[in-house]
Amino acid sequence: MHHQVIHIHPEAPPKPAVGAPCNGCGVCCLVEPCPVGMLISRRRHGACDALVWSDDASAYRCGLLVDPDRFLAGRWMSWGPLRRLWLRWARRVIAAGQGCDADFEQDEP
């Protein structure tokens, strides 16, 4: 069994059951980046660099969806029609808000 320590914002909602609606707990993105996050973070393990905390929502959000210019600035997809296509693809791949797919157990501190 693999154990990993992740640091979760103290106000983050608890992880929902697998298949339940996403509530922005951030656990999935703190454990490992999704395919889009791998491109942004340039790694396959550990917290995604694009994960951001929203004080207004008291939940985590994908920075690529809420502030794309912050994460795409200086990259080839930051301008023109490629940006729109890339963001549409990213929304589909990330599937944020579609349902919890983090199939692992979370121990309380």
Secondary structure as GFF3:
##gff-version 3
##sequence-region A 1 109
A	DSSP	alpha_helix	27	31	.	.	.	ID=ss1
A	DSSP	alpha_helix	35	41	.	.	.	ID=ss2
A	DSSP	beta_strand	51	54	.	.	.	ID=ss3
A	DSSP	beta_strand	59	62	.	.	.	ID=ss4
A	DSSP	alpha_helix	63	66	.	.	.	ID=ss5
A	DSSP	alpha_helix	68	72	.	.	.	ID=ss6
A	DSSP	three_ten_helix	76	78	.	.	.	ID=ss7
A	DSSP	alpha_helix	80	94	.	.	.	ID=ss8
###
